[in-house]
Each structure stands twice: as structure tokens, then as C-alpha cells.
Amino acid sequence: MVDMSSLLSQISGPADLKKLKSKELDRLALEIRELIVSRVAQNGGHLSSNLGVVELSIALHRVFASPEDKIVWDVGHQCYAHKLLTGRFAAFSGLRKAHGLAGFPKREESPHDVFNTGHASTAISAAAGLLAAERIQGKKGKAIAVIGDGALTGGLAYEALSHAGHIELPLIVILNDNKMSISPNVGGLSKYLSRLSMKAKYQTFRRHFDAMAKKIPFFGAAFFDLVVRLKRAVKAVFYIDNFFVDLGFEYVGPIDGHNIRGLVNVLEDVRKLGRPVVVHVITQKGRGYGFAEDDPGNYHGVGAFSVGCGLDDLPPPAASDGIGTRFTDAFGSALCALAATNRRIVALTAAMEIGTGLFPFKKMYPQRFFDVGIAESHAVTFAAGLAVQEQRPVVAIYSTFIQRAVDQVIHDVALQNLPVLFALDRCGFVDGDGETHQGLFDIALFRPLPNMTILAPASENELQLMMEYALQLNGPAMIRYPKANCPSEDPSFSLPMEQGRGVWLRSGGRQAGVCLAFTGSLYPQALDAMQQLQAAGIAADLYNLRFLKPVDEDYLTDIMNRYDVVAFIEEGVRSGGFGEYAAVLAHCRGCRAAIAVMAAGEDFAAGGRALGTRDELLRDNKLDGKGIADECRRTIACIQ
């Protein structure tokens, strides 16, 4: 039952927020914060970032008129309060659940989500484009980009700032500074001058003065240039070389991001301004929830937890579950062990040292660890430079984020055949975060590259084996693994690596029946399918591909000539995937087997929906045991 005394329950959109009295806004912030903590504790999600922008979200919707005024949330993992203030309170219980609210802005979900986000550093570019279109169409709406100090390390953000300042549209950039001081606070005078520059009267006077200065006969241009240089000199004294000003933006701040009335006052001034402006807001990640305040990193993205006890109270997995080490942790442990005997190994991450499992490596080998910030493109080319100097760089990046560095992988690493190892975490289906975080494209993107080796481990032992193998290569390599726990070991997973060939888990040396050839992450599902087929009286063998590139084509051809059906099962998109390559090879070589290609659905919603657990997404795409077995039966029926 909805508590009708709750302010939040009475808000069906921003218009209702504007009706509240100023003194009620702090109470509203408390209600939003409590609901976010309780819901994330049940559903999992992004906690620290959302708790940090509650007051800022209220102030933005209090001042601006969404969706006519367009708010773009960079990354988007801080949009929960925004969703609650824009009519989604009743649906909030389904946050990040199948058929429920997305954890990121989603245009299909609400007109207030004007631009889908999920990767960092995009908001300023998107908001500038939205605003430019508004002006072309004769509209007068505002565009606001909310970007964190972390996302501002991405090169795209700087490109957008440079262009937005150049075209001089009244873009509003809210810099949510919750980690580092980008522009030092030099006292009350700085705040006063920055606020003064926001006033409409000041802007009107400045425009008239500039116009008159330029019209002075003979020396007007020289006089105007002198005035501009004088203003820059004054700003240099009071703003400490504020680079936003140099790019053509007005600047105001730093502002307390948890003072709603102060934020509203500033944003009211900003709304009237006819120039691009940066509003520097200081916030605290995890605000209002002690565990998250003390440890915002570990409370950034969380699974279900106890509100009263935090993450420390999570029970260990039951031994009967057969749950092993996470692939992420297995990678981190293996890398630390390898680095102990190979001093050339260095590790890189793009602001994800915990998420990629590199935190232990950082503690053990701080001089050989590099966190480049949210700058995947730079990470790849930086690694290429390290490789030229005979280091062995290991770049740990989520599959969805390596998409941001495709050119650098091609041009700076593969083209020069440099020994850079890419550890691609979160490959395949990823629970909870929707379309933007699915790791389904890496095979299709990178398999065509000359010189590239791509490996797919099925277990912890095999991951360690592949890392040892890849670090001995004289060219680039990728190891792709899922956001999942490692399964129980099979003896085949510890067999030596043989270039281009996989290993057999179950083989009867057949000349008929079905061969299930799978990429490593789908071992449990392929094993289940094999057991279902055998229970139905269908002979089936199990082949772990290991290598997605290079491939011993003669060996693979022999496999495709020994069976009635060979099913290639991969946790990636069908187009450009391994299965399509194998099917073409079978056709070109006249192989006897019927080829079944089983892969992710051909859409960004990962088979019809993007939210749900990994098991649910696999089932939707018919990549669970039943789906694989059923497809094999259909293929058999077609050839009989």
C-alpha cells in the first residue's frame, strides 16, 4: 500500500515537484534516498552514484521544465532520483528486473529520458546536438548535460566542450564533482565573481560594451583585443586558469551539491543565461547511507544486500551450489602469480580496478599498475607504447567498453602486431544493466583482425592456462570470459594449449550423431544439452573450441565431416560470429555435417528484452540447455 503521507508518492511528474514548498524539499530528498537504498538492497544496482545526486536531481527538475528542457545524464547510473521525479515511482519496485525499469535512462521508457546513456563521456556531445536541433527548429528549450568528474577524463567530453564553446549555444554543463577537485575553490570572491557573470544584466552590458568597442573608429579592433586580454588576465588571477572559461564557457562554482535552495538559486540564474556555462557542483558519493559513504567504490554497483548490515553481512555461497571462483577474481589471481615471475608484465584498467579484478595486482605491484581513468582508447594506445618498449601489457576492460577503442585496437596494436593482452570481462550476457552493458559484439568486431588471437576459457584452470599461453605470444591476444562463476573443473581444461585447436570433453570417435562445439562460457549449458540429447537416445559429443582465432581449419573440417550435425554455440551475436565463419568453411569444403549456428539474437535487446539475470537472457536466446537441445533436434529432423 502506498503511504499517502509520503511526498514522493504524490509526485507524478516535475510539475508536482514545483508545487512543493521550499521547506518540503529536504524531506523529499530523505524519502528518495531511503527508497533508493531499500530498492537497491533488494534488486541490486548502482548505489553510491545515485545517493550522491538526490538534491541535484530535485533542483534540476524544480528549475527546468523536462522534457521540453532536456536533461542528459552522463553514464546514466545516477538516474534513479530522476526516474522517481518523472512519474515512475509506482514502477520503481521493478528496477533492473525483467520487464521492469531500466537502471539507465531509456527513451522507450519515458519522454523525460531524452537520450540513452550507459557509457561515459557522451552527455555533453549529445546535449549539444539536442540543443543545436532545438535552435534549428525554432524552439527555445534548454539542454543540460550532467557529467561526473570521472567521466570528464574521457576524451569525447573534451572534444564536446571544445565544440560547444565554439558554437556558443547556451548549453548547460553540470559538473558533478564527487571525487577530485578539478577547479580549486579560492574563497568567497571567486564565488561572487562567478555568480556575477551569470546575471542577465551583466551579460547584456557585456554584449553592448563589446559591440561599442568594436565600432570605435581606427583603433576599435585593437581596443577590443586589449579588453579581451585584460579580462583574461583578471580571470587568471581569480579563477586559477579555469580551462572551461578558456573554452568559451561561463563558470560558476564550486557549489554545495546537497544544498537544494542554493542549487535552485544558481540554476535559476543559469536558466536565464544565453551562453554556454559550466556549473561546478560538489557532491558526496553514497550520501545518507553510512556504508556507502565510507566505501563508495564497493557500493558503486552492488547485488542484493542487508540495509542494516551492508555488504559485510552477505552469506557465503552454499557448498552444495557447486559455485566456484568468479572469472574476474580468477583472472586477477592468475595475473598476480604470473607477474611474480615475469617482471615485464604491467596491468592497465580504465577506472575499473575493482570491477576488473586488478585491485590485488595494484596492491602487490603498484609500480606496474596504471589506471588511466575513463579513457579506453588511451588505455589501448598507451599499452601499445608499453609493448614497443618490450613490456607485456595486460589491458583489463569490459567487453562493452572495448567497443570504445576499436580503432586503437586495429591501428595501434594489431597493425603493428604488438604483444598486448586484452582481458575482456563481462563477455556475453550481463544481468541487470540492459542493452548498453551486454558484451555480445567482441567476437564479431575483432575476429577479422590480422595478427589477433582470441581465446575463450571454460574454467578457472583453463583461464590460467590461456593467460600463460597468450603472454608468450609475439602478437596481440584477447581472452574473453563472462560475468559468472567458474564451473567445476573437467580434466580436459588442464590439457596443454595446441594452437587453433580445442579439446574434447566427451568423444566417442563417432562417424554420426551430434557434436556440440561451444565457446568456453557456455560449457554448463552445452553439457546440459548433451545430457538431454543422450537421454533422448541421440548420440552427442562435447567439444570446447578454446580458439576463436586462429583456427586449425583442417582439424575443424575433419570434425564437420565426422558428424551428422555440428552445432556451434557462442555467447555473442550471430552476424560475424564464429558460427557463421564455421558454416562458410563447411560449405566451401563440402563437409557432410549439417551446421547449426546458435548465438545471441540479432537485436540490442538481447533476444527480446535486455533486463534479467544471465540465465534468463540465455533462455530467451535459446542458449540454455533446453534451447540448445531443441535446436539440435530440429536440425536432425530437417536432414532426415
Buried (B, 14 or more C-beta within 10 A) or exposed (E): EEEEEBBBBBBBBBEBBEEBEEEEBBBBBBBBBBBBBEBBBBBBBBBBBBBBBBBBBBBBBBBBEBBEBBBBBBBBBBBBBBBBBBBBBEBBBBBBBBEBBBBBBBEEBBEBBBBBBBBBBBBBBBBBBBBBEBBEEEEEBBBBBBBBBBBBBBBBBBEBBEBBBEEEBBBBBBBBBBEEEBBEBEEEEBBEBBBEBBEEEBBEEEEEEEEEBEEEEEEEEEBBEEBEEEEEEEBEEBBEEBBBBEBBBBBBBBBBBBBBBBBBBBBBBBBEBEBBBBBBBBBBBBBBBEBBBEBBBBBBBBEEBEBEEBBEEEEEEEEEEEBBBBBBBBBBBBBBEBBEEEEBBBBBBBBBBBBBBBBBBBEEBEEBBBBBBBBBBBBBBBBBEBBEEEBBBBBBBBBBBBBBBBEBBBEBBBBBBBBBBBBBBBBBBBBBBBBBBBBBBBBBBBBEBEBBBBBBBBBBBBBBBBBBBBBEBEBBBBBBBBBBBBBEBBEBBEBEBEEBBBBBBBBEEBEEBBBBBBBBBBBBBBBBBBBBBBEEEBBBBBBBBBBBBEBBBEEBBEBBBBBBBBBBBBBBBBEBBBBBBBBEBBEEBEBEBBBBBBBBBEEBBBBEBBBBEBBBBBBBBBBBBBBBBBBBBEBBEEEE
